[in-house]
Amino acid sequence: MSAIASAVVLAGGCHAGTTCGFPAPSLDNFNFKAIFTIGSFGFYKPDLLALICTLLVVWFFWAAFKKPKLVPRGVQNLGELGYLFIRDQFDRPMIG
C-alpha cells in the first residue's frame, strides 16, 4: 500500500463503513445541561472549566510575582517567561 493510500485509510478512521464500535460525535454531544440556573442565566460545564483555568492562571502569576527578586528564581522565572511570551505576541506587527 502506498503512503498516500495509507494516509487516506488513516484519515478515514474506523467510522467509514467499518464496525469498530466507536460512534462518531455529533452536535448532540455539545448540548450541555446547566449545573445551576439563576433566572434566565445558566451556568454550564464549559463555564466552570473556563473559571477554573482563569483562577489557576491568576494564582500562578500571583505566586510568581508576590515577592519579586532582582535575580529571579523558581516560579518567578516561569512567570517572567510567560509575561515575555504574551508581551512579544502583542508587539508583533499584524500580517495582512
Number of C-alpha atoms within 10 A of each C-alpha: 6 6 8 9 10 11 12 10 12 10 10 11 12 15 12 11 8 9 9 10 8 9 9 9 8 8 6 7 8 8 9 11 10 12 11 10 10 7 6 5 9 12 14 15 12 10 13 12 11 11 11 12 12 12 11 12 11 12 11 15 17 13 14 19 15 9 9 11 9 5 7 15 11 8 14 21 14 15 18 15 12 13 13 11 11 11 11 10 11 9 8 8 7 7 4 3
